[in-house]
């Protein structure tokens, strides 16, 4: 039975997620398979939906996702390609509805007859795990929000906000340790392209483990070659959250105070 691969038409300069579609096609082609004529359009839509799902995970921070639910080894080649410097923006937050949308799209393909054919056995188990992890990550985020809400509600003492947070202005570090620069590269890249006073949550740059967090924060004041502020918030039994933002070095002290008050 003749099997073939779908084709896509792109501009002379294809976008990153367009290149991703071509690489998924190459991945399938490397297993000497494809779709019969009656399923070729379904296969084309599958490649498009899978590429969009990978791109979404990547641009929101695949490392954060991967720390919680390991991406199948076969699929790692399709992530870790989102360029923060090129896109000039920080990682957007994962959104429940988006994750659920990608889960539903990919889950539909797992139920299609062509997916059960032996020629797609190399793909099905990895796709099934990735699809389940999308919805599991949605559940994890919902539970995390609920737990944070409960933490706030369980606070019985009213604390002074000055006691709940610590703000430090950090001057540019001229001589930086290369080891430190390498460790904090992802964070540095995000803050460099961020606008002044754009808050960056440091929590997304290390795995959710209290020991990892403690080690990560130790050298934070030795990282930046530009002026920043570091704000650490703690309130009752809520785990510390650290934010960093870049400061315009040319503003007057009064303006700096007003900006900090707004934040």
Secondary structure, DSSP 8 states (H G I E B T S, - for coil): ---B-------SS--HHHHHHHHHHHHHHTTT--B-GGGHHHHHHHHHHHHHHHHHHHHHHHHHHHHHS---GGGGGGSS---HHHHTS------HHHHHHHHHHHHHHHTSGGGGSGGGHHHHHHHHHHHHHHHHHHHHHHHHHHHHHHHHHT--S---HHHHEEEEEE---SS--HHHHHHTHHHHHHHHHS-TT--EEGGGGS-S-HHHHHHHHHTGGG--SS-EEEEEEEETTEEEEEEEEE--TTS-HHHHHHHHHH-
